[in-house]
Amino acid sequence: MERHAIVFRRTSMRMISARPLLFIAGTEAHSREFSEDAYAKAAEPKELYLIPNTGHVDLYDRTDVIPFAKLVEFFGKYLK
């Protein structure tokens, strides 16, 4: 694990939580554990949204799997 990831996980979650946080990860993503770890450390409100059968890069390149409806729902709820 890279040093900056360790530093972020230990210190930055306290700074950004308790703001609404939406973590999106593919179930096959090598980076999924980072989202799950950050989610576990975050205060409410928080949500972990997993996209089945997708990897990390899929969520950049495959617009058919990007959860646009979830983004609209989440931001519609928390950005007022």
C-alpha positions in Angstrom: 0.0 0.0 0.0 1.3 3.4 -0.9 2.2 5.8 2.0 -0.3 8.5 0.9 -3.2 6.0 1.1 -2.2 5.1 4.6 -2.0 8.7 5.7 -5.3 9.5 4.1 -7.1 6.6 5.8 -5.8 7.6 9.2 -6.3 11.3 9.2 -8.5 12.6 6.4 -11.6 10.6 7.1 -12.0 12.7 10.3 -11.9 15.9 8.3 -14.4 14.9 5.6 -16.9 13.0 7.8 -19.7 13.8 9.0 -20.6 15.1 5.6 -22.7 12.9 3.4 -20.4 10.4 1.6 -21.2 8.1 -1.3 -18.6 5.4 -2.0 -19.0 3.7 -5.4 -17.0 0.6 -6.2 -17.1 -2.3 -8.6 -17.4 -5.7 -7.0 -14.4 -6.9 -9.0 -12.3 -3.7 -8.4 -8.9 -4.1 -6.9 -9.5 -0.9 -5.1 -12.8 -2.0 -3.5 -11.1 -2.6 -0.2 -10.2 1.1 0.1 -13.8 2.1 -0.4 -15.0 -0.5 2.2 -12.3 0.6 4.7 -13.2 4.3 4.3 -16.9 3.5 4.5 -16.3 1.7 7.8 -14.4 4.7 9.2 -16.9 7.3 8.0 -19.7 8.8 10.1 -23.3 8.9 9.0 -24.7 9.8 6.6 -22.8 7.4 4.3 -23.6 4.9 1.6 -21.6 2.2 -0.1 -22.9 1.4 -3.6 -21.4 -1.6 -5.3 -21.7 -2.2 -9.0 -21.8 -5.9 -9.8 -19.3 -7.5 -12.1 -17.3 -4.3 -12.7 -13.7 -3.4 -12.0 -12.1 0.0 -11.2 -11.6 1.2 -14.7 -15.1 0.0 -15.8 -16.5 2.9 -13.8 -14.6 5.4 -15.9 -14.9 3.9 -19.3 -18.2 2.0 -19.4 -21.0 4.6 -19.3 -23.5 1.8 -19.3 -22.5 0.8 -15.7 -21.9 4.2 -14.2 -24.8 4.6 -11.7 -26.0 8.0 -12.9 -29.4 7.5 -11.3 -27.8 6.8 -7.9 -25.7 10.0 -8.2 -28.8 12.1 -9.0 -30.6 10.5 -6.0 -27.8 11.0 -3.6 -26.9 14.5 -4.6 -30.5 15.5 -4.9 -31.0 14.4 -1.3 -27.9 16.0 0.3 -27.2 19.1 -1.9 -29.9 21.6 -1.1 
